[in-house]
Amino acid sequence: MDEQPQPAETESVTPEVMPSDEGDETTPQPAVTEPSKLIRIASMTRAMLEEVREAPLDEAGRERLLSIYEGSLEELKEVVSDDLKEELDAVFVPIQEHPTEAELRIAQAQLVGWLEGLFHGIQASLISQQMAASAQLDRMRQPKAIEPGSQEGNGLYL
């Protein structure tokens, strides 16, 4: 009687994701960690600037606006990258304890302008990434030319 060879037992293999050997220094930190918080701060700052333009501020109003302005800067520092924090510190110098109405308006306008610039930068970055991804997809869709000496083909010729 002929014995049939037993098939070898197949072992299940599960892929495992291995951590990258690259350090964290090569992984770029996102410019904004909490976009929704950034948008809320920007909307609040813009609304406050428009409101300040409409009416004169008394001493209590100026103190309140200064408090909100300084709080907004601190909140922004919590959601932006280290390089943007450095930029905030360099661009926005501390305001004196009893600022004039004009100083507060200028500071608020500066903050709104900085935030709008940040948003435009983010939009430009997203558009650039979309264009790069589209170009890469187009390159992948193009048929590759058969290189001389390769064995690829449709098999019709010997």
Backbone hydrogen bonds, N-H to C=O, Kabsch-Sander energy under -0.5 kcal/mol:
donor,donor_aa,acceptor,acceptor_aa,energy
4,Q,2,D,-0.5
14,T,12,S,-0.5
18,M,16,E,-0.6
26,T,23,G,-1.2
27,T,24,D,-0.6
33,T,79,V,-3.0
34,E,79,V,-0.7
38,L,34,E,-2.0
39,I,35,P,-2.4
40,R,36,S,-2.1
41,I,37,K,-2.4
42,A,38,L,-2.4
43,S,39,I,-2.6
44,M,40,R,-2.5
45,T,41,I,-2.6
46,R,42,A,-2.4
47,A,43,S,-2.3
48,M,44,M,-2.5
49,L,45,T,-2.3
50,E,46,R,-2.2
51,E,47,A,-2.2
52,V,48,M,-2.7
53,R,49,L,-1.6
54,E,50,E,-0.9
54,E,51,E,-0.6
55,A,51,E,-1.1
62,R,58,D,-2.4
63,E,59,E,-2.3
64,R,60,A,-2.3
65,L,61,G,-2.5
66,L,62,R,-2.4
67,S,63,E,-2.2
68,I,64,R,-2.4
69,Y,65,L,-2.6
70,E,66,L,-2.6
71,G,67,S,-2.3
72,S,68,I,-2.6
73,L,69,Y,-2.0
74,E,70,E,-2.0
75,E,71,G,-2.5
76,L,72,S,-2.4
77,K,73,L,-2.0
78,E,74,E,-0.9
78,E,75,E,-0.6
79,V,75,E,-0.7
79,V,76,L,-1.3
80,V,76,L,-0.9
81,S,31,A,-2.1
85,K,81,S,-2.1
86,E,82,D,-2.2
87,E,83,D,-1.7
88,L,84,L,-2.4
89,D,85,K,-2.4
90,A,86,E,-2.1
91,V,87,E,-2.7
92,F,88,L,-2.5
93,V,91,V,-1.0
104,L,100,T,-2.0
105,R,101,E,-2.2
106,I,102,A,-2.5
107,A,103,E,-2.5
108,Q,104,L,-2.6
109,A,105,R,-2.6
110,Q,106,I,-2.5
111,L,107,A,-2.2
112,V,108,Q,-2.6
113,G,109,A,-2.6
114,W,110,Q,-2.5
115,L,111,L,-2.5
116,E,112,V,-2.5
117,G,113,G,-2.2
118,L,114,W,-2.2
119,F,115,L,-2.5
120,H,116,E,-2.5
121,G,117,G,-2.3
122,I,118,L,-2.3
123,Q,119,F,-2.6
124,A,120,H,-2.6
125,S,121,G,-2.2
126,L,122,I,-2.4
127,I,123,Q,-2.5
128,S,124,A,-2.4
129,Q,125,S,-2.3
130,Q,126,L,-2.4
131,M,127,I,-2.4
132,A,128,S,-2.3
133,A,129,Q,-2.4
134,S,130,Q,-2.4
135,A,131,M,-2.4
136,Q,132,A,-2.2
137,L,133,A,-2.3
138,D,134,S,-2.4
139,R,135,A,-2.2
140,M,136,Q,-2.0
141,R,137,L,-1.6
142,Q,138,D,-1.1
150,S,147,E,-1.8
